[in-house]
Amino acid sequence: MTISGQTFDEERALYGQDGIVVEECRFDGPADGESAFKEGRNIEVSKTFFNLRYPFWHDDNLTIKDSEMTDKCRAALWYTNNATIIGTKMHGIKALRECSDIKIFDCDIVSPEFGWSVDRIEMKDSTAEGEYFMMRSNNLKFENVTLNGKYSFQYITDSVFENCTFNTKDAFWHAKNVVVRNSVINGEYLAWYCENVTFENCTISGTQPLCYCMGLKLINCKMLNADLAFEKSVVEADITTPMISIKNPLLGTINVPGVDEIIMDDPNAQGIINII
């Protein structure tokens, strides 16, 4: 069944539908109804405007293309599996949570608390803005994503990021089993308390990065305006730019072309710093 060119504002307007196509519709209006597509299956949506809350909860096999979710479209996708979202604005708070097997391509995301407790999400060629982005999520695969926002990727596991730009404070805290390649990470207090995280061919900037880490690796990375780095971390690092200061690395080896200050005032700090 195809539904085209209609406006819906009632509660659960298309509840429990299976196998529908929705084109050029609007979910907006004075009735202010919630949960338009709740408990649906095999749904295709395109060129549709969403201005009401909770449209896609407990859905399976969902495709959304060339659509818009406004800032009033709160918590758009929760408890949903197997969804592909293409060319869509996702501008409501908490737009994605407790979902699995999600693909997001060429989208514009403005959404605080986006992507909490999501498993297996692929994001490509997209922009994002919001605090606490992707917290406690697993199996992320990002390519060519630009992010602006604080407290990103905290407590994530088993994830890969390539060719991304992240302008974000307190990113990757408590992250585990993560690889970041060919990317730019700007922000303060990067990746404290992380475990088995690797940065390869990255440019990292900001104060006090990479402290209290275990199994940390940096391969051919630039570190700009980086001071008090690696405090109490177990680290193997090959840095290609001079640094401001390195403080008390716990164990491992740091190769760097120059550093203005080396602080080793903790008797337990046994990391080796080689000036190459």
Residue pairs with C-beta under 8 A, 6 or more apart in sequence:
1 19
1 20
1 21
2 20
2 21
2 22
2 23
3 14
3 20
3 21
3 22
3 23
3 25
4 22
4 23
4 24
4 25
5 23
5 24
5 25
6 25
6 26
7 25
7 26
7 27
7 28
7 29
8 14
8 25
8 26
8 27
8 29
8 33
8 36
9 27
9 28
9 29
9 30
9 31
9 32
9 33
9 52
10 31
10 33
11 31
11 33
11 34
11 35
12 33
12 34
12 35
12 36
12 38
13 27
13 33
13 36
14 20
14 22
14 36
14 37
14 40
15 35
15 36
15 37
15 38
15 39
15 40
16 38
16 39
16 40
17 37
17 40
17 41
17 43
18 40
18 41
18 42
19 41
19 42
19 43
20 40
20 42
20 43
20 44
21 44
21 45
21 46
22 43
22 44
22 45
22 46
22 48
23 45
23 46
23 47
23 48
24 46
24 47
24 48
25 48
25 49
26 48
26 49
26 51
27 36
27 48
27 49
27 50
27 51
27 52
27 55
28 49
28 50
28 51
28 52
29 52
32 52
33 52
34 52
34 53
34 54
35 53
35 54
35 55
35 57
36 50
36 52
36 55
36 56
37 43
37 45
37 55
37 56
37 57
37 59
37 62
38 54
38 56
38 57
38 58
38 59
39 57
39 58
39 59
40 56
40 59
40 60
40 62
41 59
41 60
41 61
42 60
42 61
43 59
43 61
43 62
43 63
44 63
44 65
45 62
45 63
45 64
45 65
45 67
46 64
46 65
46 66
46 67
47 65
47 66
47 67
48 64
48 67
48 68
49 67
49 68
49 70
50 67
50 68
50 69
50 70
50 73
50 76
51 70
51 72
51 73
52 72
52 73
53 72
53 73
53 74
53 75
53 92
54 74
54 75
54 76
54 78
55 69
55 73
55 76
56 62
56 64
56 76
56 77
56 78
56 80
56 83
57 75
57 77
57 78
57 79
57 80
58 78
58 79
58 80
59 77
59 80
59 81
59 83
60 80
60 81
60 82
61 81
61 82
61 83
62 77
62 80
62 82
62 83
62 84
63 83
63 84
63 85
63 86
64 83
64 84
64 85
64 86
64 88
65 85
65 86
65 87
65 88
66 86
66 87
66 88
67 87
67 88
67 89
68 88
68 89
68 91
69 76
69 88
69 89
69 90
69 91
69 92
69 95
70 89
70 91
70 92
71 91
71 92
71 93
71 110
72 92
73 91
73 92
73 95
74 92
74 93
74 94
75 92
75 93
75 94
75 95
75 97
76 90
76 92
76 95
76 96
77 83
77 95
77 96
77 97
77 99
77 102
78 94
78 96
78 97
78 98
78 99
79 98
79 99
80 99
80 102
81 99
81 100
81 101
82 100
82 101
83 99
83 101
83 102
83 103
84 102
84 103
84 104
84 105
85 102
85 103
85 104
85 105
85 107
86 104
86 105
86 106
86 107
87 105
87 106
87 107
88 107
88 108
89 107
89 108
89 110
90 96
90 107
90 108
90 109
90 110
90 111
90 114
91 108
91 109
91 110
91 111
92 111
93 111
93 112
93 113
94 111
94 112
94 113
94 114
94 116
95 109
95 111
95 114
96 102
96 111
96 114
96 115
96 116
96 118
96 121
97 113
97 115
97 116
97 117
97 118
98 116
98 117
98 118
99 118
99 119
99 121
100 118
100 119
100 120
101 119
101 120
102 118
102 120
102 121
102 122
103 121
103 122
103 123
104 121
104 122
104 123
104 124
104 126
105 123
105 124
105 125
105 126
106 124
106 125
106 126
107 123
107 126
107 127
108 126
108 127
109 126
109 127
109 128
109 129
109 130
110 128
110 129
110 130
111 128
111 129
111 130
112 130
112 131
112 132
112 149
113 130
113 131
113 132
113 135
114 128
114 130
114 132
114 133
114 134
115 121
115 133
115 134
115 135
115 137
116 132
116 134
116 135
116 136
116 137
117 135
117 136
117 137
118 134
118 137
118 138
118 140
119 137
119 138
119 139
120 138
120 139
121 134
121 137
121 139
121 140
121 141
122 140
122 141
122 142
123 140
123 141
123 142
123 143
123 145
124 142
124 143
124 144
124 145
125 143
125 144
125 145
126 144
126 145
126 146
127 145
127 146
127 147
128 145
128 146
128 147
128 148
128 149
129 147
129 148
129 149
130 149
131 149
131 150
131 151
132 149
132 150
132 151
132 152
132 154
133 147
133 149
133 151
133 152
133 153
133 168
134 140
134 152
134 153
134 156
135 151
135 153
135 154
135 155
135 156
136 154
136 155
136 156
137 156
137 159
138 156
138 157
138 158
138 159
139 157
139 158
139 159
140 153
140 156
140 159
140 160
140 161
141 159
141 160
142 159
142 160
142 161
142 162
142 164
143 161
143 162
143 163
143 164
144 162
144 163
144 164
145 161
145 164
145 165
146 164
146 165
146 166
146 167
147 164
147 165
147 166
147 167
147 168
148 167
148 168
149 167
149 168
150 168
150 169
150 170
150 187
151 168
151 169
151 170
151 171
151 173
152 166
152 168
152 170
152 171
152 172
153 159
153 168
153 171
153 172
153 175
153 178
154 170
154 171
154 172
154 173
154 174
154 175
155 173
155 174
155 175
156 172
156 175
156 176
156 178
157 175
157 176
157 177
157 178
158 176
158 177
158 178
159 175
159 177
159 178
159 179
160 178
160 179
160 180
160 181
161 178
161 179
161 180
161 181
161 183
162 180
162 181
162 182
162 183
163 181
163 182
163 183
164 180
164 183
164 184
165 183
165 184
165 186
166 183
166 184
166 185
166 186
166 187
167 186
167 187
168 185
168 186
168 187
169 187
169 188
169 189
169 206
170 187
170 188
170 189
170 190
170 192
171 185
171 187
171 190
171 191
172 178
172 190
172 191
172 194
172 197
173 189
173 191
173 192
173 193
173 194
174 192
174 193
174 194
174 195
175 191
175 194
175 195
175 197
176 194
176 195
176 196
176 197
177 195
177 196
177 197
178 194
178 196
178 197
178 198
179 197
179 198
179 200
180 197
180 198
180 199
180 200
180 202
181 199
181 200
181 201
181 202
182 200
182 201
182 202
183 199
183 202
183 203
184 202
184 203
185 199
185 202
185 203
185 204
185 205
185 206
186 205
186 206
187 205
187 206
188 206
188 207
188 208
189 206
189 207
189 208
189 209
189 211
190 204
190 206
190 209
190 210
191 197
191 209
191 210
191 213
191 216
192 210
192 211
192 212
192 213
193 212
193 213
194 210
194 213
194 214
194 216
195 213
195 214
195 215
196 214
196 215
197 213
197 215
197 216
197 217
198 216
198 217
198 218
198 219
199 217
199 218
199 219
199 221
200 217
200 218
200 219
200 220
200 221
201 219
201 220
201 221
202 218
202 221
202 222
203 221
203 222
203 224
204 210
204 218
204 221
204 222
204 223
204 224
204 226
205 223
205 224
205 225
205 226
206 225
206 226
207 225
207 226
207 227
207 228
208 227
208 228
208 229
208 231
209 223
209 226
209 229
209 230
210 216
210 218
210 229
210 230
210 233
210 235
211 228
211 229
211 230
211 231
211 232
211 233
212 231
212 232
212 233
213 230
213 233
213 234
213 235
214 233
214 234
215 234
216 230
216 233
216 234
216 235
216 236
216 237
216 252
217 235
217 236
217 237
218 235
218 236
218 237
218 238
218 239
219 238
220 238
220 240
221 237
221 238
221 239
221 240
222 239
222 240
222 241
223 229
223 239
223 241
223 243
223 256
224 241
225 244
226 243
226 244
227 243
227 244
227 245
228 245
228 246
228 247
228 263
229 243
229 245
229 246
229 247
230 237
230 246
230 247
230 248
230 249
230 254
230 271
231 247
231 248
231 249
232 248
232 249
232 250
232 266
232 269
233 249
233 250
233 252
233 271
234 249
234 250
234 251
234 252
235 249
235 251
235 252
235 253
235 254
235 271
236 252
236 253
236 254
237 252
237 253
237 254
237 255
237 256
238 255
239 254
239 255
239 256
239 257
240 257
241 256
241 257
242 256
242 257
242 258
242 259
242 260
243 256
243 258
243 259
243 260
244 259
244 260
244 261
245 259
245 260
245 261
245 262
245 263
246 254
246 256
246 259
246 261
246 262
246 263
246 273
247 263
248 263
248 264
248 265
248 266
248 268
248 269
248 271
249 269
249 271
249 273
250 268
250 269
250 270
250 271
251 270
251 271
252 271
252 272
253 271
253 272
253 273
253 274
254 271
254 272
254 273
254 274
255 274
255 276
256 273
256 274
256 275
256 276
257 275
257 276
258 275
259 273
259 275
262 273
